[in-house]
Amino acid sequence: MRTALRRLAAAAGLLLSFQAAAGADPVPRDGAPWPVKVVIVTAYENGEDTGDAPGELQLWVERAGLTETMAFPGGVRALRTNADRSVVAMVSGMGLVNAGASVMALAFDRRFDVSKAYWLVAGVAGIDPQVGAIGDAVWVDYAVNDLARSIDVREAPRDWPYGLYPFRSKRAGRMPEEAMDYGPSARYAQVFPLDAGLTRWAYALTRTVELERTPALARFAERWTAFPKTQGSPTVRIGASLSSNHYWHGREATRWARDWVRMFTDGRAAFAVSDMEDSAIAAAMARLDGMGAADARRLLVLRAASNYTQAPPGRTTLESATARHPGAGLPAYEAAYRVGSAVVRELTGHWPRYAEHVPSGL
């Protein structure tokens, strides 16, 4: 027993020395980690944390009192926190690998206790024009992964609509007859249902938040009159996200995304937004939950639409994919902040109510 305790103490000391060598801020003087109420997860920032053209992080730093900077050797960028470290904002880095690794690194950073923390992913995404408009904010109910096989569509059978298809399936658009064990189950390697009660609660709390429709967005909407939900003022919605390590774009790719989400959720969810991080974050949270390090029920994912997943009528897919959309800047960042900050204020402002019990809108 004494040998085990000595080894544990040595390991803790070694970790502290690694953190000190890397420039990480130490734990509080009393040795106890800071209890975190909310972790805000963003994927990237365009420049500095404040004072220049914003990315996903900057509005949080400037408006939510995240005045403290803390080194984060396990991540890709320094953390931002409020004065008592109860709210922590991180930049995970773009892509599935960065996102999952960064979340795991923060959860096991001994300076923080995230066992009761709510995790809010607040970022931008592409949106299906059948579902909504640039500037919308979407609370994600299912985070879906794109683990797949593919054939160049030019070499695929003529009746295939696209070249991506599930493992052990024999054609695109069809689930395999035999499940593939590439996770806890074939479905859960692809599909991560977020807590329905918490998601509905967040939606009910924020559904009336006013979002910005700039003159540029209004003009751009004139190209999309064939899609009724792209017209009118941006709104708050609920829908599924589909995560991929590559930025895909196009009419047939959007058709694939709709089919993929429908197939792997047995029709329980509808594709709404494309992103590059959500499924990895959800997977990391599920594993952290199993280890008792975090509560996966407390994960919220909010995606603000910065572009459409396909080209507007009259433009080629390449033109659309390489163009800068009018929602790519402030309208999407603003939507993510306005909607997300309402939830953060509610959680932190009434912490005794939410510390032990996850709210539910069901």
Residue pairs with C-beta under 8 A, 6 or more apart in sequence:
12 110
15 110
16 26
18 73
19 26
19 73
19 110
19 111
20 26
22 71
22 73
23 71
23 73
24 70
24 71
24 72
24 73
24 109
24 111
25 70
25 71
25 111
26 111
27 33
27 34
27 110
27 111
28 34
28 111
32 113
33 110
33 111
33 112
33 113
34 84
34 85
34 86
34 111
34 112
34 113
35 86
35 113
35 116
36 85
36 86
36 87
36 88
36 112
36 113
36 114
36 116
36 117
37 86
37 87
37 116
37 117
37 118
37 347
37 348
37 351
37 355
38 86
38 87
38 88
38 117
38 118
38 119
38 120
38 344
38 347
38 348
39 87
39 88
39 89
39 90
39 106
39 114
39 117
39 118
39 119
39 120
40 60
40 64
40 87
40 88
40 89
40 90
40 120
40 122
40 340
40 344
41 90
41 92
41 99
41 102
41 103
41 119
41 120
41 121
41 122
41 123
41 277
41 281
42 55
42 56
42 57
42 60
42 89
42 90
42 91
42 92
42 121
42 122
42 123
43 56
43 91
43 92
43 93
43 94
43 98
43 99
43 123
43 276
43 277
44 55
44 56
44 57
44 91
44 93
44 94
45 54
45 55
45 56
45 57
45 58
45 77
45 91
46 52
46 53
46 54
46 55
46 58
47 53
47 55
48 58
49 57
49 58
49 61
49 69
49 80
50 58
50 61
50 62
52 58
53 329
54 329
54 330
54 333
55 333
56 91
56 122
56 123
56 124
56 333
56 336
57 80
57 89
57 91
58 333
59 333
59 334
59 336
59 337
60 66
60 80
60 89
60 122
60 337
60 341
61 80
61 89
63 337
63 341
64 82
64 87
64 89
64 341
64 344
65 82
65 83
65 87
66 80
66 81
66 82
66 87
66 89
67 82
67 83
68 80
68 81
68 82
68 83
68 85
69 78
69 79
69 80
70 78
70 79
70 80
70 81
70 85
70 111
71 78
71 79
72 78
72 79
72 90
72 105
72 106
72 109
74 101
74 102
74 105
74 106
74 108
74 109
75 90
75 91
75 92
75 93
75 102
75 105
75 106
76 91
76 92
76 93
76 98
76 102
77 90
77 91
77 93
79 88
79 89
79 90
79 106
80 88
80 89
80 90
81 87
81 88
81 89
85 111
85 112
86 348
87 344
87 348
88 106
88 112
90 102
90 106
91 102
92 98
92 99
92 102
92 103
92 277
92 281
93 99
93 102
94 276
94 277
95 245
95 276
95 277
96 243
96 244
96 245
96 276
96 277
96 279
96 280
97 245
97 280
98 277
99 276
99 277
99 278
99 280
99 281
99 284
100 280
100 281
100 283
100 284
103 119
103 280
103 281
103 284
103 285
103 288
104 284
104 287
104 288
106 112
106 114
107 114
107 284
107 288
107 293
107 294
108 293
114 293
114 294
115 292
115 293
115 294
115 295
116 295
116 298
116 355
116 356
117 294
117 295
117 298
118 298
118 299
118 300
118 347
118 354
119 281
119 285
119 294
119 298
119 299
119 300
120 300
120 301
120 302
120 340
120 343
120 344
121 140
121 277
121 278
121 281
121 299
121 300
121 301
121 302
121 303
122 302
122 304
122 336
122 337
122 340
123 275
123 277
123 302
123 303
123 304
123 336
124 303
124 304
124 305
124 306
124 328
124 332
124 333
124 336
125 138
125 241
125 273
125 274
125 275
125 303
125 304
125 305
125 306
126 249
126 273
126 274
126 275
126 305
126 306
126 307
126 308
126 309
127 133
127 134
127 136
127 138
127 272
127 273
127 274
127 305
127 307
127 308
127 309
128 254
128 257
128 258
128 271
128 272
128 273
128 308
128 309
128 310
129 224
129 227
129 229
129 230
129 308
129 309
129 310
130 227
130 229
130 258
131 229
131 237
131 239
131 270
131 271
131 272
131 273
132 138
132 229
132 230
132 235
132 237
132 239
132 272
132 305
133 217
133 221
133 224
133 229
133 230
133 231
133 232
133 234
133 235
133 305
134 217
134 220
134 230
134 234
134 305
134 306
134 307
134 308
134 325
134 326
134 327
134 331
134 332
135 211
135 212
135 213
135 214
135 217
135 234
135 304
135 305
135 327
135 331
135 332
135 335
136 211
136 234
136 235
136 236
136 237
136 304
136 305
136 335
137 206
137 209
137 211
137 234
137 235
137 236
137 237
137 302
137 303
137 304
137 305
137 335
137 336
137 338
137 339
138 236
138 237
138 238
138 239
138 241
138 272
138 273
138 302
138 303
138 304
138 305
139 199
139 202
139 203
139 206
139 236
139 237
139 238
139 239
139 300
139 301
139 302
140 194
140 199
140 238
140 239
140 240
140 241
140 272
140 273
140 278
140 301
140 302
140 303
141 193
141 194
141 196
141 199
141 238
141 239
141 240
141 269
142 191
142 192
142 193
142 194
142 240
142 241
142 261
142 265
142 268
142 269
143 191
143 192
143 194
143 240
143 241
143 243
143 278
143 279
143 281
143 282
143 301
144 190
144 191
144 192
144 240
144 241
144 242
144 243
144 260
144 261
144 264
144 265
144 269
144 271
144 279
145 189
145 190
145 191
145 192
145 242
145 243
145 279
145 283
146 164
146 242
146 243
146 244
146 260
146 279
147 167
147 182
147 189
147 190
148 164
148 165
148 166
148 167
148 260
149 164
149 165
149 166
149 167
149 169
150 163
150 164
150 165
151 160
151 163
151 165
152 163
153 160
153 162
153 163
153 252
155 163
156 162
156 163
156 172
157 171
160 171
160 172
160 173
161 172
161 173
161 252
161 255
161 256
161 259
162 172
162 252
162 253
162 255
162 256
163 172
164 172
164 256
164 260
165 171
165 172
165 173
165 174
166 174
166 175
166 176
166 180
166 263
166 264
167 176
167 180
167 182
168 176
168 177
168 178
168 179
168 180
169 175
169 176
170 176
172 256
173 259
173 263
174 263
175 263
175 264
176 186
179 185
179 186
179 187
180 186
180 189
182 189
183 189
183 190
187 264
188 286
190 264
190 279
191 264
191 265
192 278
192 279
192 282
192 283
192 286
194 282
194 299
194 300
194 301
195 296
195 297
195 298
195 299
195 358
196 362
197 358
197 359
197 360
197 361
197 362
198 297
198 298
198 300
198 358
198 359
198 360
198 361
199 238
199 300
199 361
200 238
200 360
200 361
200 362
201 359
201 360
201 361
202 300
202 302
202 343
202 361
203 236
203 238
203 361
204 361
205 342
205 343
205 346
206 236
206 339
206 342
206 343
207 235
207 236
208 236
209 236
209 338
209 339
209 342
210 338
211 233
211 234
211 235
211 236
211 331
211 334
211 335
211 338
211 339
212 234
212 330
212 331
212 334
212 335
213 233
213 234
213 331
214 326
214 330
214 331
216 326
217 234
217 326
217 327
217 331
219 326
220 325
220 326
220 327
221 230
221 231
223 312
223 313
223 314
223 315
224 230
224 231
224 308
224 312
224 313
225 231
226 313
230 308
234 305
234 331
234 335
236 339
237 272
238 272
239 269
239 270
239 271
239 272
239 273
240 261
240 265
240 269
240 270
240 271
240 272
240 273
241 272
241 273
241 274
241 275
241 278
241 279
241 301
241 303
242 257
242 260
242 261
242 271
242 273
242 274
242 275
243 274
243 275
243 276
243 277
243 278
243 279
243 280
244 274
244 276
245 276
247 276
247 321
248 257
248 274
248 309
249 309
249 310
249 311
249 317
249 320
249 321
250 309
250 310
250 311
250 317
250 321
251 310
251 311
251 317
253 309
253 310
254 271
254 309
254 310
257 271
257 274
257 309
258 270
258 271
260 271
261 269
261 270
261 271
262 269
262 270
262 271
272 303
273 303
273 305
274 309
275 303
278 301
278 303
281 299
281 301
282 296
282 299
282 301
285 294
285 296
285 299
286 296
288 294
288 296
289 295
289 296
289 297
295 358
297 358
298 358
300 343
302 336
302 339
302 340
302 343
303 336
304 331
304 332
304 333
304 334
304 335
304 336
304 339
305 327
305 332
305 335
306 325
306 327
306 328
306 329
306 331
306 332
307 325
307 327
307 328
308 320
308 325
310 317
310 320
311 317
311 319
311 320
311 321
312 320
315 323
347 354
353 359
